[in-house]
Amino acid sequence: MELHGYNLPDDLYYDANHFWVRDDGEFLVMGMDDFAQRMAGEIVYVQLPDDGKKLKAGKKLAKVESGKWLGKVLSPVDGELAGVNEELETRPELINQDCYGQGWMYRIRPDDKSPLSELVHGPEALAAMLEQDMAKYAQE
């Protein structure tokens, strides 16, 4: 769905830092959303931790850098890192070009998917989150 010129598919789950999560059955796929990648500018580095890394919900999974921004990626669930998008090592700009497709970042094998219910999901919740963040960044 498009909100204020940003593409935010309403079938995904979003954290407060604008990373999306898609439930793909056994795995969760994660990436940076359209709002975040535009605010960050050209992505120049994506940390690709080793597969098998144990993850704790709300704890640092990795980091992402642009020319004007450095941000942490937090794990949405407890689990295990099951895969990374290795193409981002040499082409981090894929996040800017196709953040929901070729620019996906991490594949997670969750211990439990119930923490997804704590993320932003659905058109009304997405609109409220986006409007709040647009107002916050307009003041800065």
Secondary structure, 3 states (H helix, E strand, C coil): CEECCEECCCCCEECCCCEEEEEECCEEEEEECHHHHHHHCCEEEECCCCCCCEECCCCEEEEEEECCCEEEEECCCCEEEEEECHHHHCCCCHHHHCCCCCCCCEEEEECCCHHHHHCEECHHHHHHHHHHHHHHHHHC
